[in-house]
Amino acid sequence: MASSIRRGREGWTWLLSLLLLAAWEVGSHQLRYSVTEEAKHGTFVGRIAQDLGLELAELVPRLFRVASKTHGDLLEVNLQNGILFVNSRIDREDLCGRSAECSIHLEVIVDRPLQVFHVDVEVKDINDNPPIFPMTVKTIRFPESRLLNSRFPLEGASDADIGVNALLSYKLSSSEFFFLDIQTNDELSETLSLVLGKLLDREETAEVNLLLVATDGGKPELTGTVQILIKVLDVNDNEPTFAQSVYKVKLLENTANGTLVVKLNASDADEGSNSEIVYSLGSDVFSTIQTKFTIDPSSGEIRTKGKLDYEEAKSYEIQVTATDKGTPSMSGHCKISLKLVDINDNTPEVSITSLSLPISENASLGTVIALITVSDRDSGTNGHVTCSLTPPHVPFKLVPTFKNYYSLVLDNSLDRESLSAYELVVTARDGGSPSLWATASVSVQVADVNDNAPTFAQPEYTVFVKENNPPGCHIFTVSAWDADAQENALVSYSLVERRVGERALSSYVSVHAESGKVYALQPLDHEELELLQFQVSARDAGVPSLSSNVTLQVFVLDENDNAPALLAPRAGTAAGAVSELVPWSVGAGYVVAKVRAVDADSGYNAWLSYELQLGTGSARIPFRVGLYTGEISTTRALDETDSPRHRLLVMVKDHGEPTLTATATVLVSLVESGQAPKASSRAWVGAAGSEATLMDVNVYLIIAICAVSSLLVLTVLLYTALRCSVPPTEGARVPGKPTLVCSSAVGSWSYSQQRRQRVCSGEDPPKTDLMAFSPSLSQGPDSTEERQYSESEYVGKPHDVAVHHKVFLHKRERALRIQILLCFILSKI
């Protein structure tokens, strides 16, 4: 059984082998196609599937494929339509060279069953290659002595194509000296020769240019060319010659070392060594030229060797010799005329000569201060120099006096106090592009002239000094400033002498000449001198000297150094004890007597008050005294229990510090109504007259008080209007303008009236109740030694009627004058 099965398998294997062999034999037949070289991609070659008897539907399932051992990528089969097409560029010359036959062998393989087909695709030649010569330019040297019909063989062209496309014909460009001779050896071999048809003369014709053209037999025809350059050789029978006998060259100065000046090119009609030229500088040139220039023997280039400076030499003459290498050698000559062109390489130079420094500040306009000289080594516009002065807007100017000479002159007035020195810069600038410049500094010092008087910070000062000061007391310091310098600014002080009453001013005060300290030489008495007004002069040490004055108002402030003084009750009586008779029948309020007292002081120190001194057992005394009037009056009706005699002590005291007092004694006797009529009548008449006088005084006082009140209201209104109309300025207070205060004592009006009358009559030194206060006193340097008195010492006192008015100097002077005038009128009243 097993053996039968084995025999069956061997039979199937033998049968399959026979079938494969039959299929191989059937599929191994050959197809041939043709395609031209350089066909485009996709060009149709043949329907290979159809020609092989294959169905299009079975190409893919049977794995249809094309294979080639060497050029499998040149052709390809489209499996959709079974067409063989050109896949990439086909170049016959690359595939087969110059072979007459050229084809691409393909193997087409399909599976199931396996079949192999052989396909040959012939590549047909086209005329795509021109004839090519071995070289594009061929040089032939012909001595001019060659004979006629002398031949020179030429190499022919080759063509990569085949057949007719490679069949070549030649043509030579026309020439009077040469022609082309072609000899054919066989069908494929030709010999080309260049034949001399006319004798050559190198001096007339040194070179002959010919063009040989090869044309193939293709359609269209392609050609190739070679240029034939024939050089004629000669003997040394010509000398080198230059194109010009004189070469004119311009060169910028300061060019870099090695700069090319000119390249000479001498020519020699000969050739070879006979025409080789060697260049050299002339043997008789100056040594300066040899140090400045060098020449290349072979190229003829002349270059700079040193620095060229227009300011040293403006031009150069260079002799050059050209010598050939023939035997014997021959030479030619030329000259290079080199002119240097100036460049702006030199900065201007400035020189200043001072004439009059320092210059006085009162120098006249046009005064020459310095001489200025400028120069520039360049020429033309590069050497044209202009001067300018900086900074601008200075009182000086430059005035040209001559070529490149200037004068620095005064153009405007000087003021050393504004500017004491000027730092000037003189700039000299040339006209080059870009321009160069140089500067020089001039320091002009301005000399001082005594043209400024000493000045005080204020035109007047107000000083307050208490009376009874110690002799030699420092009360104030004046200080003046002089804008000048050195001795012109050295200030000394002195009093402006005048009479104060019957005495000289210098008996009251003195001023230190250097420090400006003002001293009181003796104790001042307010009762004698309330205001001391004088001037201090400040004078500098210049020549001529200048001076200015300042006014000092010294107010002597009152101190309580006078006790109250009792006045006689009636004219012609002494101021001792006073006796008064009082009837028993008088009622309450009966005026018994009036104590009168005055105080030589003023203000608060003169404000008097009265007190009744009660002894032991006087508790029921029926009398009292008015606190400020001094009137003694009954407090009740008298009765029998009252003592018939009373001794009344009335103490009068002021309000000063310390308080000073005086005591008045009044003897009061109680009598019947008819016992002392005459005395009472006389006393009454006297009292009535005195009361009438007092009433008159009181009327005047009331009028004065009303006038002062009206003035106060008017001043307040005027001040308010000025304050609203004028904006405040820096510094709310103007130093030196005092504030006026009208003050009056309340306690002793009658004495005040007497004092006013005495002041106006001129019997004693002027005294008034007008007092001036300054809101801010400007003291001297030694203000710590002085007692400063401010408004606060005079404000709020119950006895003062004071109006403090802060005055701006430039807007309120008129209101101040009105106040002074009205106060003066009231004091007269």
Protein Blocks (a to p, Z undefined) as FASTA:
>chain_A
ZZmmmmmmmmmmmmmmmmmmmmmmmmmcccdddddehiaehiafbdfklmnopafklmmm
nopacddfklmmlpccdfknopacdfbdcdfklmnomafbdcdddddddehiaddddddd
ddddddfbccddfbfbdcddddfkbcehiacdddddddfbghjllpccddddddfkbccd
dddfblmbccdddddfbdcdfklmmbdcdddddddfbdcddddddddddddddddfbccd
dfbfbdcddddehiaehiafbdcddddfbgcjllpccddddfkbcfklmmmpccdfklop
acdfbdcdfklpgbdcdddddddfbdcddddddddddddddddfbccddddddfbdcddf
kbcehiafbdcddddfbgcjllpccdddddehiabdcddfbghiacdddfbdcdfklomc
dcdddddddfbdcddddddddddddddddfbccddfbfbdcddddehiaehiafbdcddd
dfbghjllpccdddddddehjacfklmpccdfklopacdfbdcdfklombdcdddddddf
bdcddddddddddddddddfbccddddfbghiacbdddddddfkbcehiafbdcddddfb
ghjllmccddddddehilmccbdcdfklopacdfbdcdfkbcfbdcdddddddfbdcddd
dddddddddddfklmmmlmmmmmmmmmmmmmmmmmmmmmmmmmmmmmmmmmmmmmmmmmm
mmmmpccdehjbaghiacddddddfklmmlmmmmmmmmmnomaccddfbdcddfbacddf
klmlpccddfklmgoiakbccddddddfklmmmmmmmmmmmmmmmmmZZ
